[in-house]
């Protein structure tokens, strides 16, 4: 007695739903990648052998004409410590330094010392060679 079913299961797999998911993910990543923008004012950064992108909470910019900007807000050189202390609230953190190549090393040392005093790790922003 040979019993055969009328409906056979297909062995083929439909990839159309998988391609829909891949295209949706592609669109999502393309849209969210455009939202990531580095903060900082345009300064002539010094070059270094390697440069990496990292997201920083606070950034200090010193332009060639010695104007100071903390998170894109202009401040005076005398109020760097108080403004940074107010922003960090005494907690440890990271401060990215966007310093123009024409600024003296003494000014870099002064700002780095203030950041170390406030328990802030400093990152000097450079552009690749």
Legacy VTK file of the C-alpha trace (Angstrom):
# vtk DataFile Version 3.0
C-alpha trace
ASCII
DATASET POLYDATA
POINTS 129 float
0.000 0.000 0.000
1.651 3.172 -1.224
0.383 6.324 0.544
1.409 9.582 -1.076
0.529 13.045 0.033
-0.981 15.497 -2.375
0.927 18.497 -0.977
4.679 18.317 -0.988
6.771 20.737 1.088
8.990 22.993 -0.973
12.690 22.865 -0.183
13.287 26.405 -1.533
13.810 29.316 0.865
12.523 32.796 0.038
15.218 35.448 0.521
12.924 38.429 -0.099
12.261 39.084 3.591
15.982 38.875 4.356
16.836 41.462 1.699
14.166 43.798 3.102
15.798 43.621 6.524
19.262 44.247 5.078
18.060 47.316 3.168
16.325 48.704 6.266
19.517 48.276 8.293
21.536 49.929 5.543
19.196 52.942 5.478
19.282 53.175 9.285
23.093 53.225 9.454
23.387 55.695 6.597
21.026 58.116 8.332
22.551 57.836 11.800
26.121 58.174 10.510
25.352 61.692 9.292
24.322 62.785 12.819
27.816 62.245 14.267
29.707 65.504 13.934
32.920 66.403 15.734
32.695 69.490 17.896
35.233 72.255 17.788
35.975 75.476 16.034
38.090 75.572 12.878
41.731 75.868 13.924
44.946 74.841 12.223
45.653 71.605 14.113
49.191 70.245 14.376
49.954 66.943 12.650
50.797 63.628 14.285
51.709 60.136 13.132
48.339 58.752 14.193
45.020 60.366 14.947
41.873 58.732 16.238
38.288 59.838 16.612
36.826 59.786 20.069
33.769 61.374 21.519
34.597 63.831 24.255
32.243 65.480 26.687
34.155 68.772 27.014
36.461 70.489 24.564
38.693 73.520 24.942
39.724 75.406 21.811
42.522 77.979 21.640
42.744 79.876 18.366
45.878 81.412 16.838
44.931 84.825 18.226
44.635 83.332 21.769
40.853 83.310 22.015
39.534 80.587 24.309
36.364 78.553 23.704
35.001 75.954 26.134
32.429 73.774 24.355
32.084 76.436 21.608
31.370 79.201 24.170
33.961 81.982 24.310
35.591 82.510 27.715
38.531 84.536 28.970
41.891 82.969 29.837
41.408 83.935 33.491
38.160 81.980 33.865
39.256 78.647 32.337
39.642 76.922 35.686
36.352 78.148 37.149
34.333 77.410 33.988
35.836 73.927 33.624
35.258 73.234 37.308
31.639 74.318 36.926
31.144 72.023 33.907
32.748 68.945 35.435
31.296 69.352 38.896
34.476 67.992 40.488
34.131 64.629 38.726
36.836 62.964 36.674
36.465 63.221 32.924
38.196 63.869 29.642
38.957 67.228 28.078
39.868 67.418 24.399
42.265 70.244 23.540
41.828 71.802 20.076
44.852 74.075 20.055
46.073 75.912 16.978
49.600 75.013 15.853
50.674 78.660 16.267
49.882 78.682 20.020
52.931 78.435 22.285
53.775 75.264 24.176
53.693 77.266 27.407
49.970 77.904 26.916
49.434 74.184 26.295
51.288 73.374 29.521
49.231 75.939 31.442
45.912 74.520 30.223
47.091 70.929 30.725
48.095 71.755 34.288
44.694 73.257 35.026
42.986 70.181 33.602
45.176 67.838 35.666
44.403 69.892 38.769
40.680 69.334 38.114
41.225 65.563 37.552
40.557 65.784 33.816
42.386 63.541 31.372
43.530 65.593 28.410
43.495 64.568 24.766
45.366 66.740 22.269
43.443 66.796 18.995
45.659 66.517 15.903
45.170 65.870 12.215
46.923 62.962 10.471
50.078 63.668 8.471
LINES 1 130
129 0 1 2 3 4 5 6 7 8 9 10 11 12 13 14 15 16 17 18 19 20 21 22 23 24 25 26 27 28 29 30 31 32 33 34 35 36 37 38 39 40 41 42 43 44 45 46 47 48 49 50 51 52 53 54 55 56 57 58 59 60 61 62 63 64 65 66 67 68 69 70 71 72 73 74 75 76 77 78 79 80 81 82 83 84 85 86 87 88 89 90 91 92 93 94 95 96 97 98 99 100 101 102 103 104 105 106 107 108 109 110 111 112 113 114 115 116 117 118 119 120 121 122 123 124 125 126 127 128
